[in-house]
Structure formats: structure tokens, C-alpha cells
């Protein structure tokens, strides 16, 4: 049973691959990487603020009872390049023993700074910045990987001006004061919108 210190989605499975011990002969981290999907098919090290979540995937081998796997996601740099050190997600689990490699996928969607709860990936941006996913077995660091979240590019379609439309909100998704074509990134119509300080798109008339 997984114990959640901060909320995150964990997906477990099995992988068939040779084991490269990193912590001990009976419990080891094989690989840590990030992807757009929980299965690890769409590997990435750079994401955007409008991604529907970042998955930190850990493959590991455990052949003894009682081992504890801990996965943390740590922000090391803010969007403006300023250094920081915030552990935003920490998930702890005690996996069952298995002969082959197993995998665990922790989804990061951004965290509410006040409640510590995960943000809705369908509505909220992933904060821009640099992060590190760390995997430990029984408290010993066995592997890590860094990834970056950049501000999204201009929308591919029309930018709505109706504030009741969720797509009219640009705060967090786009760099402040970013200017984009009103009718999509490839549009040649001479009309633009700006991500204003209040966090909404404001378009030229």
C-alpha cells in the first residue's frame, strides 16, 4: 500500500529487462526517466506548462520483503532562473517482491502552494522551471533525472476573449506580456493578443 506524503498519481507495472544494481543486491534502482505518458513510451526531458502532466518513471528490482521505495520531485530553479529547493511531491511505497524489474510512475501536475494538493491537469498549468526526480530505496538515493518545464508557445487556434471561457486564461501557461496571433500561431491576420498582467488575454481591436 502506498503512503502519500504529497498527493500524486502512482501507476505500477512490470518490465522485463536486465537488472543493474544501484542500491543493494536485493533492492536496486535500474533507471529513472520522465515521459508524457505513464507507460514511458513518450520520453521527454523538456515539457511545457500546458502539458497534461509529467510522469516520473522508476524501474527497479526488489527481491526481499519490507523494502521502501520513495520518489520525490524537487524544483531546483524557478522560471526566471533563480535557484530554489522545493520538494513538491513525495510518494512512498512498499512494493511486493518480484523476479523481474518493476516500474512505478508518479504524475506531476503542479501543486497548490497553500494546500499541498495536486492541481487539475486539465485546467491548471505546470509551473515553469527546472525539476529533479529522485528515487530512493530505504532512504538511499539510487537514481535521479532532471527535466525542465518551459512556457507554452502561442496557441494553435483562436484565442477567446470571453473571460467565461477557460481558454481566455493565460496566467501560468504563457510568459507574462507574451504577444500571439489572435487566430492561431500560423495565422497571417494582423491582429494580436497579449497575456496581460491580470492573467487574461487582451486582444487588439
C-alpha distance (Angstrom), angle and dihedral (degrees) to the residues before:
residue distance angle dihedral
X1 . . .
X2 3.77 . .
X3 3.80 119.3 .
X4 3.80 112.4 -147.5
X5 3.81 117.7 -151.5
X6 3.80 89.6 172.7
X7 3.77 121.3 15.4
X8 3.80 119.0 -98.5
X9 3.78 136.9 141.0
X10 3.80 115.0 -101.4
X11 3.79 122.3 -163.5
X12 3.79 118.7 -173.8
X13 3.79 130.2 -164.4
X14 3.80 144.7 141.0
X15 3.79 130.9 -92.1
X16 3.77 129.0 -166.9
X17 3.80 109.5 -138.9
X18 3.81 139.7 114.6
X19 3.80 116.0 -79.0
X20 3.80 120.0 -118.8
X21 3.83 105.4 -168.2
X22 3.81 115.1 -132.6
X23 3.80 104.4 162.5
X24 3.81 109.8 19.1
X25 3.79 141.7 -27.7
X26 3.79 92.8 -94.6
X27 3.83 100.6 37.1
X28 3.79 123.9 30.5
X29 3.80 143.1 156.2
X30 3.80 110.9 -125.3
X31 3.82 102.5 -178.9
X32 3.80 142.2 -10.7
X33 3.81 120.3 -160.4
X34 3.81 142.1 145.8
X35 3.80 130.7 -121.0
X36 3.79 143.7 166.2
X37 3.82 91.2 -114.9
X38 3.80 135.4 47.0
X39 3.81 91.8 -120.3
X40 3.79 92.7 59.8
X41 3.80 95.5 -124.8
X42 3.83 94.7 125.6
X43 3.78 101.7 51.7
X44 3.78 117.2 -170.6
X45 3.79 140.3 164.7
X46 3.82 94.1 -170.2
X47 3.79 123.1 56.0
X48 3.80 135.5 168.8
X49 3.77 132.2 -123.0
X50 3.81 91.0 -108.2
X51 3.82 94.4 54.6
X52 3.80 112.7 125.3
X53 3.77 90.6 -121.7
X54 3.79 138.0 -47.6
X55 3.79 117.6 -110.6
X56 3.79 119.5 -147.6
X57 3.80 105.6 -158.5
X58 3.78 124.1 -163.1
X59 3.80 124.2 -171.0
X60 3.77 114.1 -162.2
X61 3.80 145.5 161.9
X62 3.79 123.4 -131.8
X63 3.78 122.1 174.0
X64 3.80 100.6 162.2
X65 3.81 131.5 66.8
X66 3.77 123.9 -108.6
X67 3.81 99.5 31.3
X68 3.81 116.1 145.9
X69 3.79 122.4 -143.5
X70 3.81 116.4 -160.4
X71 3.80 124.6 -172.9
X72 3.80 120.9 -171.1
X73 3.80 132.1 -178.7
X74 3.78 112.3 -151.5
X75 3.81 126.6 -171.8
X76 3.81 109.6 -139.7
X77 3.82 101.5 172.4
X78 3.79 135.1 29.1
X79 3.81 124.0 -134.2
X80 3.82 91.1 -95.4
X81 3.81 92.1 55.3
X82 3.79 95.1 -103.5
X83 3.80 113.5 142.0
X84 3.80 120.8 -114.4
X85 3.80 139.5 163.1
X86 3.81 112.5 -145.2
X87 3.80 124.2 153.2
X88 3.81 100.2 -150.6
X89 3.80 99.5 170.9
X90 3.80 130.2 29.6
X91 3.81 120.1 173.3
X92 3.78 124.7 178.5
X93 3.80 127.1 -166.6
X94 3.79 140.1 167.2
X95 3.83 104.8 -142.6
X96 3.77 123.2 -156.9
X97 3.78 120.1 -108.0
X98 3.79 116.0 -92.4
X99 3.80 137.8 173.6
X100 3.79 94.4 -134.8
X101 3.78 133.4 48.1
X102 3.78 116.7 -74.9
X103 3.80 129.0 -158.2
X104 3.78 136.6 -145.1
X105 3.80 124.1 -167.1
X106 3.80 120.6 -160.2
X107 3.80 116.1 -166.4
X108 3.80 118.9 -143.9
X109 3.79 116.8 -162.1
X110 3.78 100.2 158.5
X111 3.81 126.2 -84.3
X112 3.79 132.6 -112.1
X113 3.80 104.5 -114.8
X114 3.81 93.3 -144.3
X115 3.81 102.8 42.4
X116 3.80 100.3 27.1
X117 3.80 88.6 -134.2
X118 3.82 123.3 133.1
X119 3.80 118.3 -97.4
X120 3.80 122.0 -120.3
X121 3.81 105.9 -93.1
X122 3.81 90.5 -152.1
X123 3.80 93.7 57.5
X124 3.80 111.4 19.3
X125 3.81 129.9 64.7
X126 3.77 124.3 -120.6
X127 3.83 104.7 -116.2
X128 3.80 113.0 -104.9
X129 3.80 115.4 -115.1
X130 3.79 144.4 81.9
X131 3.79 122.3 -61.0
X132 3.78 140.9 -177.9
X133 3.79 127.3 -147.0
X134 3.80 112.0 -151.4
X135 3.80 128.6 -169.4
X136 3.79 124.5 -161.9
X137 3.78 135.3 179.3
X138 3.80 114.5 -153.5
X139 3.79 89.4 -15.1
X140 3.81 96.0 -53.1
X141 3.79 116.8 119.7
X142 3.80 108.2 -119.5
X143 3.80 102.9 169.3
X144 3.79 145.3 -14.8
X145 3.79 141.9 -174.8
X146 3.79 133.9 -164.7
X147 3.79 125.9 -135.2
X148 3.78 136.0 176.8
X149 3.79 132.9 -141.3
X150 3.83 114.8 -153.8
X151 3.79 129.5 -169.5
X152 3.81 111.5 -90.2
X153 3.80 122.0 -101.3
X154 3.80 120.6 -114.1
X155 3.84 114.9 -61.4
X156 3.81 114.6 -90.4
X157 3.82 92.2 -137.9
X158 3.79 139.7 38.6
X159 3.80 117.8 -45.4
X160 3.84 109.6 -130.9
X161 3.79 119.9 -137.8
X162 3.79 96.8 -163.9
X163 3.81 105.3 106.6
X164 3.82 89.5 -150.4
X165 3.80 87.4 67.6
X166 3.81 111.8 87.3
X167 3.81 89.4 -143.9
X168 3.82 88.7 65.5
X169 3.81 88.3 70.8
X170 3.79 112.0 92.0
X171 3.81 102.1 163.9
X172 3.79 111.1 122.8
X173 3.80 93.4 3.4
X174 3.80 96.5 71.8
X175 3.76 134.2 31.7
X176 3.83 111.7 -93.4
X177 3.83 112.4 -91.5
X178 3.80 91.7 11.9
X179 3.83 112.2 159.4
X180 3.80 119.9 -145.1
X181 3.83 136.4 172.9
X182 3.81 110.5 -90.2
X183 3.82 93.3 -133.8
X184 3.79 100.5 43.5
X185 3.79 138.4 -60.0
X186 3.82 94.0 -77.9
X187 3.83 96.2 42.6
X188 3.80 117.9 120.0
X189 3.81 94.4 -161.3
X190 3.80 107.4 122.1
X191 3.78 98.4 -121.8
X192 3.80 126.2 104.6
X193 3.79 140.5 -172.7
X194 3.80 128.7 -148.2
X195 3.79 128.2 -148.6
X196 3.82 96.1 -123.9
X197 3.79 127.3 -150.5
X198 3.81 91.8 -101.8
X199 3.79 88.9 61.3
X200 3.82 99.5 -107.8
X201 3.80 131.6 109.3
X202 3.81 112.8 -103.2
X203 3.81 113.2 -165.7
X204 3.79 132.3 -157.8
X205 3.79 115.6 -109.8
